Amino acid sequence: MAPHWELILRLVAAAALGSLVGAERERLMWAAGLRTHMLVSVGACLFMIVSAYGFAGVTGDKIILDPSRVAAQVVSGIGFLGAGSILMRGDLIRGLTTAASLWSVAALGLAVGGGLYREAAAATVIILVILAGIKPIEKWIQNRNQTLRLRLRVASGRLPFDELQRRLDIRERKISRYYCVPSADAGFDEVSISIKRVHKGDMAALIGKLSEIPDVTEVVRL
């Protein structure tokens, strides 16, 4: 069995590594912040220590237990905390990244509890790079892949699909939806369109092109 001071050091190290990840989540004011990540990391570390050394005094030298059995339950047991951090608002799901960070912090605690200090420290750095460093790249990709949804009020029969594509000067496959129905006002159609993979900065230009068409009397962004 490892010395008591070393086991205590593992708990402290687990708390320190968990705090680094938790501080990044706390900065963004998520519900699972600094304290939650520290507690998960310390708890997972303690489970690992108990699993590896906690039954030595009871079983003696003649009975060999699998030290991974208690620790293995942490992987599935941490799921309820992750589920609690996930929120669904309409068709948007928020909190998945925080749930994943809790799961990752539990893994850090298990690694530290098993004495894998270098691996746990390296994993912490990787996790922080993913959470903070990759975010600008993620936003850049998201800005380039927005979907623009519009409803147009057009003179009847004056804006078929081919004409719309020509006016916008975009590829056909970027228009994921084109739906035209007669308007309640005689002589007009209501056209609903969705344009995918649009850069956020190009949306105003596309709306402007549609507004300049003489037969288009109204452009509403949905």
Contacts in CASP RR format, 6 or more apart in sequence:
PFRMAT RR
TARGET T0000
AUTHOR 0000-0000-0000
METHOD contacts of the structure
MODEL  1
MAPHWELILRLVAAAALGSLVGAERERLMWAAGLRTHMLVSVGACLFMIV
SAYGFAGVTGDKIILDPSRVAAQVVSGIGFLGAGSILMRGDLIRGLTTAA
SLWSVAALGLAVGGGLYREAAAATVIILVILAGIKPIEKWIQNRNQTLRL
RLRVASGRLPFDELQRRLDIRERKISRYYCVPSADAGFDEVSISIKRVHK
GDMAALIGKLSEIPDVTEVVRL
1 53 0 8 1.000
1 56 0 8 1.000
2 53 0 8 1.000
7 49 0 8 1.000
7 53 0 8 1.000
10 45 0 8 1.000
10 49 0 8 1.000
10 112 0 8 1.000
10 113 0 8 1.000
10 114 0 8 1.000
10 115 0 8 1.000
11 42 0 8 1.000
11 45 0 8 1.000
11 46 0 8 1.000
11 49 0 8 1.000
13 45 0 8 1.000
13 112 0 8 1.000
13 117 0 8 1.000
13 120 0 8 1.000
14 41 0 8 1.000
14 42 0 8 1.000
14 43 0 8 1.000
14 44 0 8 1.000
14 45 0 8 1.000
14 108 0 8 1.000
14 109 0 8 1.000
14 112 0 8 1.000
14 113 0 8 1.000
14 120 0 8 1.000
15 38 0 8 1.000
15 41 0 8 1.000
15 42 0 8 1.000
17 41 0 8 1.000
17 105 0 8 1.000
17 108 0 8 1.000
17 109 0 8 1.000
17 112 0 8 1.000
17 120 0 8 1.000
17 121 0 8 1.000
17 124 0 8 1.000
18 37 0 8 1.000
18 38 0 8 1.000
18 40 0 8 1.000
18 41 0 8 1.000
18 105 0 8 1.000
18 108 0 8 1.000
18 109 0 8 1.000
18 124 0 8 1.000
19 34 0 8 1.000
19 37 0 8 1.000
19 38 0 8 1.000
20 124 0 8 1.000
20 128 0 8 1.000
21 37 0 8 1.000
21 41 0 8 1.000
21 101 0 8 1.000
21 104 0 8 1.000
21 105 0 8 1.000
21 108 0 8 1.000
21 124 0 8 1.000
21 127 0 8 1.000
21 128 0 8 1.000
21 131 0 8 1.000
22 32 0 8 1.000
22 33 0 8 1.000
22 34 0 8 1.000
22 36 0 8 1.000
22 37 0 8 1.000
22 38 0 8 1.000
22 101 0 8 1.000
22 105 0 8 1.000
23 34 0 8 1.000
24 101 0 8 1.000
24 128 0 8 1.000
24 131 0 8 1.000
24 132 0 8 1.000
25 32 0 8 1.000
25 33 0 8 1.000
25 34 0 8 1.000
25 37 0 8 1.000
25 98 0 8 1.000
25 101 0 8 1.000
25 131 0 8 1.000
26 33 0 8 1.000
26 34 0 8 1.000
30 85 0 8 1.000
30 95 0 8 1.000
30 98 0 8 1.000
31 85 0 8 1.000
31 98 0 8 1.000
32 81 0 8 1.000
32 82 0 8 1.000
32 85 0 8 1.000
32 98 0 8 1.000
32 99 0 8 1.000
32 101 0 8 1.000
32 102 0 8 1.000
33 98 0 8 1.000
36 81 0 8 1.000
36 102 0 8 1.000
37 101 0 8 1.000
37 102 0 8 1.000
37 105 0 8 1.000
40 78 0 8 1.000
40 81 0 8 1.000
40 102 0 8 1.000
40 105 0 8 1.000
40 106 0 8 1.000
40 109 0 8 1.000
41 105 0 8 1.000
41 106 0 8 1.000
41 108 0 8 1.000
41 109 0 8 1.000
41 112 0 8 1.000
42 109 0 8 1.000
43 109 0 8 1.000
44 71 0 8 1.000
44 74 0 8 1.000
44 78 0 8 1.000
44 105 0 8 1.000
44 106 0 8 1.000
44 107 0 8 1.000
44 108 0 8 1.000
44 109 0 8 1.000
44 110 0 8 1.000
44 113 0 8 1.000
45 109 0 8 1.000
45 110 0 8 1.000
45 112 0 8 1.000
45 113 0 8 1.000
47 70 0 8 1.000
47 71 0 8 1.000
47 73 0 8 1.000
47 74 0 8 1.000
47 110 0 8 1.000
48 70 0 8 1.000
48 71 0 8 1.000
48 74 0 8 1.000
48 109 0 8 1.000
48 110 0 8 1.000
48 112 0 8 1.000
48 113 0 8 1.000
48 114 0 8 1.000
49 113 0 8 1.000
49 114 0 8 1.000
50 70 0 8 1.000
51 67 0 8 1.000
51 68 0 8 1.000
51 69 0 8 1.000
51 70 0 8 1.000
51 71 0 8 1.000
52 67 0 8 1.000
52 71 0 8 1.000
52 113 0 8 1.000
52 114 0 8 1.000
55 65 0 8 1.000
59 65 0 8 1.000
71 110 0 8 1.000
74 106 0 8 1.000
74 110 0 8 1.000
75 106 0 8 1.000
75 107 0 8 1.000
78 102 0 8 1.000
78 103 0 8 1.000
78 106 0 8 1.000
79 99 0 8 1.000
79 102 0 8 1.000
79 103 0 8 1.000
81 99 0 8 1.000
81 102 0 8 1.000
82 98 0 8 1.000
82 99 0 8 1.000
82 102 0 8 1.000
82 103 0 8 1.000
83 99 0 8 1.000
84 99 0 8 1.000
85 95 0 8 1.000
85 98 0 8 1.000
85 99 0 8 1.000
85 102 0 8 1.000
86 93 0 8 1.000
86 94 0 8 1.000
86 95 0 8 1.000
86 96 0 8 1.000
86 98 0 8 1.000
86 99 0 8 1.000
87 93 0 8 1.000
87 94 0 8 1.000
87 95 0 8 1.000
88 94 0 8 1.000
97 131 0 8 1.000
101 127 0 8 1.000
101 131 0 8 1.000
104 123 0 8 1.000
104 127 0 8 1.000
105 127 0 8 1.000
107 123 0 8 1.000
108 120 0 8 1.000
108 123 0 8 1.000
108 124 0 8 1.000
108 127 0 8 1.000
109 120 0 8 1.000
111 119 0 8 1.000
111 120 0 8 1.000
111 123 0 8 1.000
112 120 0 8 1.000
143 199 0 8 1.000
143 200 0 8 1.000
143 201 0 8 1.000
144 197 0 8 1.000
144 199 0 8 1.000
144 200 0 8 1.000
145 196 0 8 1.000
145 197 0 8 1.000
145 198 0 8 1.000
146 197 0 8 1.000
146 198 0 8 1.000
146 199 0 8 1.000
146 200 0 8 1.000
146 203 0 8 1.000
147 176 0 8 1.000
147 194 0 8 1.000
147 195 0 8 1.000
147 196 0 8 1.000
147 197 0 8 1.000
147 198 0 8 1.000
148 194 0 8 1.000
148 195 0 8 1.000
148 198 0 8 1.000
148 203 0 8 1.000
148 206 0 8 1.000
148 207 0 8 1.000
148 221 0 8 1.000
149 177 0 8 1.000
149 192 0 8 1.000
149 193 0 8 1.000
149 194 0 8 1.000
149 221 0 8 1.000
149 222 0 8 1.000
150 192 0 8 1.000
150 193 0 8 1.000
150 194 0 8 1.000
150 195 0 8 1.000
150 207 0 8 1.000
150 210 0 8 1.000
150 219 0 8 1.000
150 220 0 8 1.000
150 221 0 8 1.000
150 222 0 8 1.000
151 190 0 8 1.000
151 191 0 8 1.000
151 192 0 8 1.000
151 219 0 8 1.000
151 220 0 8 1.000
151 222 0 8 1.000
152 159 0 8 1.000
152 190 0 8 1.000
152 191 0 8 1.000
152 192 0 8 1.000
152 193 0 8 1.000
152 210 0 8 1.000
152 216 0 8 1.000
152 218 0 8 1.000
152 219 0 8 1.000
152 220 0 8 1.000
153 183 0 8 1.000
153 185 0 8 1.000
153 188 0 8 1.000
153 189 0 8 1.000
153 190 0 8 1.000
153 191 0 8 1.000
153 216 0 8 1.000
153 217 0 8 1.000
153 218 0 8 1.000
154 188 0 8 1.000
154 189 0 8 1.000
154 190 0 8 1.000
154 191 0 8 1.000
154 213 0 8 1.000
154 215 0 8 1.000
154 216 0 8 1.000
154 217 0 8 1.000
155 187 0 8 1.000
155 188 0 8 1.000
155 189 0 8 1.000
155 215 0 8 1.000
155 217 0 8 1.000
156 182 0 8 1.000
156 187 0 8 1.000
156 188 0 8 1.000
156 189 0 8 1.000
157 180 0 8 1.000
157 189 0 8 1.000
158 189 0 8 1.000
158 215 0 8 1.000
159 180 0 8 1.000
159 189 0 8 1.000
159 191 0 8 1.000
159 213 0 8 1.000
159 215 0 8 1.000
159 216 0 8 1.000
161 175 0 8 1.000
161 178 0 8 1.000
164 175 0 8 1.000
164 178 0 8 1.000
164 191 0 8 1.000
164 193 0 8 1.000
165 172 0 8 1.000
165 175 0 8 1.000
167 209 0 8 1.000
167 210 0 8 1.000
167 213 0 8 1.000
168 175 0 8 1.000
168 195 0 8 1.000
168 206 0 8 1.000
168 209 0 8 1.000
168 210 0 8 1.000
169 209 0 8 1.000
170 195 0 8 1.000
170 206 0 8 1.000
174 195 0 8 1.000
174 196 0 8 1.000
174 197 0 8 1.000
174 198 0 8 1.000
175 193 0 8 1.000
175 194 0 8 1.000
175 195 0 8 1.000
175 196 0 8 1.000
176 194 0 8 1.000
176 195 0 8 1.000
176 196 0 8 1.000
177 192 0 8 1.000
177 193 0 8 1.000
177 194 0 8 1.000
178 191 0 8 1.000
178 192 0 8 1.000
178 193 0 8 1.000
179 191 0 8 1.000
179 192 0 8 1.000
179 193 0 8 1.000
180 189 0 8 1.000
180 190 0 8 1.000
180 191 0 8 1.000
180 192 0 8 1.000
181 189 0 8 1.000
181 190 0 8 1.000
182 188 0 8 1.000
182 189 0 8 1.000
182 190 0 8 1.000
183 189 0 8 1.000
183 190 0 8 1.000
188 217 0 8 1.000
192 222 0 8 1.000
195 206 0 8 1.000
198 206 0 8 1.000
207 219 0 8 1.000
207 221 0 8 1.000
208 219 0 8 1.000
210 216 0 8 1.000
210 219 0 8 1.000
211 219 0 8 1.000
END
